[in-house]
Amino acid sequence: MYRLDYKELGLIVGLEIHQQLDTETKLFCNCPARIVDNPEGSPVIIRRLRASRSELGEIDPAALFEYQRGRLFKYLAPPEVTCLVELDEEPPHPINREAVIIALAIAKALHASHVDEIHVMRKIVVDGSNTSGFQRTAVIALGGYIDDEEGVVRIQSVTLEEDSARKLGEEDGTVIYCLDRLGIPLIEISTGPDIHSPEQAERVAYKIGMILRLTGKVKRGLGTIRQDLNISIKGGSKIEIKGVQRLELISKVVEYEAYRQYRLLQLRNEILRRGLDKNGISEETLVDVSSMLRESGSKLLRSVIERGGVAMLLPLRGFKGLLGWDLGPGRRFGTELADYARQWGGVRGLIHSDELPGYGIDEALLKKIYGSLGLDMEKDAFIIIADQKEKVLKAFKMVIERIKMAFEGVPRETRAVNEDGTTHYMRPQPGSARMYPETDIPPLRITNELLREADKYVPEPLEVKMKRFIEDHGLSRELAEQVIRSRYLPLYEELVSKYRGNVQPSLIASTLINTLKSLRAEGVDTDSLSEETLGEIFELLSKGMFSKEAIPDIIRYVCEKRVRPSKAIEDLGIRKLSSEEVEKIVEDFIEKNRLEVVKRGDKAYGYVMGRVMEILRGRADGKIVSEIVRRKLSSIKAE
Ligand SMILES: [Zn+2]
């Protein structure tokens, strides 16, 4: 529904992939590189951010934005994973050698050329997520590429940087961060603007993610990999989208953003077609409608006004229908304006006339509002914001600016991703003067010794892997090829190395490839299956908790009921029986059907085996059952 012809649209996407490296210690100190479970009760420090001028004398728009929001930052510093470096009370130590080695390995796998010397730089960050007000970052390599069926995608740079503090929440204008994550080494891989479809964006992200994982030296789990996307269409703007944590969301994010830009350009055309007056939209036209809305059916509006707040209205002549202008699933032009109101004014949101009657404003009140302001119900629109007056004015100032931007098209913004793949306004894009050298850290020469150590982590070439899967793991050529092309390649390798003693590699491969595929075809939501869950299934299998025939049933049950595999085994009654239990079942069966068994004589085996396997429903291995049945039958004969 939101899909467009991306060629005609001139869609351009670039990716920035951030992945935590699995090192012992942090990038610029000796604290362990790990997240703590329970930071509550840790020592706390409080800071306020200042917008200082850069060396070129200009104030960064993104920094100014944060400064104007006037927030305080509260940092929790768990002593086991933080020191004076995270608190910015002590200079950083030299760069972590292990992280450099892993980064060099990744650079090599991406065919990028390493720099001769690593120079650490400071990059201004404005959201308080670094105690120092900047993030340390160092280019490791430049100019690689990754192959893709829609064309080669260039790798612009491979960079090593420190992860930011972990945001725990926000209350009453104070943002709370935990410093455990600050300083964990991150690799950042930036592609060129060479991606031209939503599917390609997702595919390339997977490919890069896979190379990272195949080094065996990256952290795993939610939040350890984060993607930023730069997306534009012809005539639109390069929009930065931050913080996509799930790779499978990427194609949706691209699809929705292309649609949003396309619809904003159509909105501009409609505004121009209607010949609307940009200069007429101004704070001077704001009207206080508190007294009128005091009688509305909206509890929210009434309580704001009763608590001394105001409800202000901005008339928008000729805008009828444009505030409700569709920009994607659940997103309208009014939603974009509400984002600005929230982010700049700290208000809860806004009400616009294209969504009325509603929100406790009925037809009669709506008519009254239109009438008393001399507006035309057929043509005009308006926006209402209710809160403390100061906040309302702040919010309207930016809402008006945003409406004016619609006369031009797509404003340059940094946006954040929502759960469903749509995005919301986060802040203006930072200016370019954001980097300067970190003088506390000496440059590091890339020596042959470092490069030799890096070679240990460069992932094995795919043709070598293929050969190994066929010759050593015993996979068919077809299955080996499928595994190598699959997103489960790293998982497959991990599971084989863990459970090989008890589980055949071919069973692992065919489960990840064929079983999941046929379950998907049945309509089972296998995308909801985490790798951790799949790993658990094989762990239980390797312990002999159930027989391999039950794997599809377990996966189906886990996906449908959202339970752990151990619970599925319990509920499905497929826990594997011990030999004693099987023996008891076989004995009982023969006892009850003695006449039939005796009558069949030498042919009794097939009969008993078939019926007992039915009773067992996969709770025992055929081989073991067969042995027991033979033994029991021969003892009958001997009688
Ligand atoms: Zn530290």
Residues whose N, C-alpha, C, O or C-beta is under 5 A from the ligand:
A	BS01	ZN	C29 N30 C31 V81 T82 C83 V85 E86
